[in-house]
Amino acid sequence: MAEVESFTLDHTAVKAPYVRLITVENGPKGDEITNFDLRLVQPNENAIPTAGLHTIEHMLAGYLRDHMDGVIDCSPFGCRTGFHLIMWGNHDTVEVANALKASLNDILNASWEDVQGTDIKSCGNYRDHSLFSAQEWCKKILEEGISSDPFVRKVI
């Protein structure tokens, strides 16, 4: 089985919330794809409940694209501590941390009408959303500050 970088990370050494560059992949035609770890809560100490995480996922899908060019996908970790962010091109952690911070502020100030994809036709689990939970977690994450480094707190 291929080794997965995320499973080699010492989850006891990181200090969430942070943005971490996982890898920059180069395609056969020279395209670059960057993969980031957007860790919102401390691994093995906390996990965002699924309804709140699901709503954050739907909202980050739009808001991150509002704040940065090149977003391909933002998908939650199964452990519910954060997200993978996949982007075209080579980006740095400070740029991504600023966009994440702005997006979490957008969520904090949103209303239910701002949440995309919450009906049976547009979501595979439309009943499992909570804007209240999403906003409470965003508030907590923003109060702690988002670091541009996973091991040393460099809050942006």
C-alpha positions in Angstrom: 0.0 0.0 0.0 1.3 3.5 -0.8 2.4 5.7 2.1 0.1 8.6 2.7 1.9 11.7 4.0 -0.9 12.7 6.4 -0.6 9.4 8.2 3.1 10.1 8.8 2.4 13.4 10.5 2.9 13.4 14.3 -0.5 14.5 15.3 0.7 15.0 18.9 3.3 17.6 17.8 1.0 20.0 15.9 -0.6 23.1 17.4 -4.0 23.8 15.8 -5.6 25.9 14.4 -3.1 26.1 11.5 -2.5 25.9 7.8 0.1 23.3 6.7 1.5 22.8 3.2 1.3 19.0 2.6 2.6 18.8 -0.9 3.0 20.4 -4.3 2.4 17.9 -7.1 3.6 18.5 -10.7 1.6 17.0 -13.5 3.0 15.6 -16.7 2.2 18.8 -18.5 3.8 21.1 -15.9 0.6 21.8 -14.0 1.0 22.3 -10.2 -1.5 21.2 -7.6 -1.0 22.2 -4.0 -2.5 20.3 -1.1 -3.0 22.0 2.3 -4.0 20.8 5.7 -6.5 23.3 7.2 -6.5 22.0 10.8 -9.2 23.8 12.8 -9.1 21.9 16.1 -6.4 20.0 18.0 -6.2 16.4 16.8 -7.2 13.8 19.5 -8.4 16.5 21.8 -11.5 17.8 19.9 -13.6 17.1 16.9 -16.2 19.3 15.2 -19.7 17.6 15.3 -20.8 16.4 11.9 -23.7 18.9 11.5 -21.4 21.9 12.1 -18.6 20.5 10.1 -20.9 19.7 7.2 -22.2 23.3 7.2 -18.6 24.7 7.4 -17.8 22.5 4.4 -20.6 23.9 2.3 -19.8 27.4 3.2 -16.0 27.1 2.8 -16.7 25.7 -0.7 -18.0 29.2 -1.7 -16.2 31.6 0.6 -12.6 30.2 0.0 -13.2 30.7 -3.8 -14.3 34.3 -3.0 -11.0 35.0 -1.3 -8.5 33.0 -3.4 -8.1 31.9 -7.0 -7.3 28.4 -7.9 -9.5 26.4 -5.4 -10.2 22.9 -6.7 -11.7 21.3 -3.6 -12.0 21.6 0.1 -13.0 18.3 1.8 -13.3 17.4 5.5 -11.0 15.0 7.2 -12.8 11.9 8.5 -11.5 12.7 12.0 -13.5 15.9 11.9 -10.6 18.2 12.9 -10.2 20.1 9.6 -10.1 20.0 5.8 -7.9 19.2 2.8 -7.7 22.2 0.5 -6.6 21.3 -3.1 -5.6 24.2 -5.3 -4.1 24.9 -8.8 -0.7 26.4 -8.6 1.8 27.0 -5.8 0.4 29.0 -2.9 1.9 29.8 0.5 0.5 29.1 4.0 0.1 32.8 4.9 -2.1 33.4 1.8 -4.2 30.4 2.6 -4.4 31.3 6.3 -5.6 34.8 5.4 -8.3 33.4 3.1 -9.4 30.8 5.7 -9.6 33.5 8.4 -11.7 35.7 6.1 -13.9 32.7 5.2 -14.5 31.8 8.8 -15.5 35.4 9.5 -17.9 35.2 6.6 -19.5 32.1 8.1 -19.6 33.8 11.5 -21.6 36.6 10.0 -23.8 34.5 7.7 -27.5 33.7 7.9 -29.2 30.4 6.9 -30.0 31.8 3.5 -26.2 32.0 2.8 -25.7 28.2 3.2 -25.6 26.6 -0.2 -26.7 23.1 -1.0 -29.0 22.2 2.0 -31.9 20.6 0.2 -32.6 17.0 -0.8 -31.6 17.7 -4.5 -28.3 19.4 -3.7 -26.9 17.5 -0.7 -26.4 13.9 0.0 -27.2 14.3 3.7 -29.3 17.5 3.7 -30.7 16.9 7.2 -27.3 17.0 8.9 -26.5 20.7 9.0 -26.2 23.2 11.8 -25.3 26.9 11.1 -25.4 27.5 14.9 -22.8 24.8 15.5 -20.7 26.0 12.5 -20.7 29.6 13.8 -19.8 28.5 17.4 -16.8 26.6 16.1 -15.8 29.4 13.8 -15.9 31.8 16.7 -13.7 29.5 18.8 -11.2 28.9 16.0 -10.9 32.7 15.2 -10.4 33.5 18.9 -7.5 31.0 19.1 -6.1 32.4 15.8 -4.9 30.6 12.7 -1.2 29.9 12.5 0.7 29.7 9.2 2.9 27.0 10.8 1.7 23.7 12.3 4.4 23.4 14.9 5.1 27.0 16.0 2.2 29.4 16.6 2.6 32.1 14.0 -0.9 33.6 14.1 -1.7 35.6 11.1 
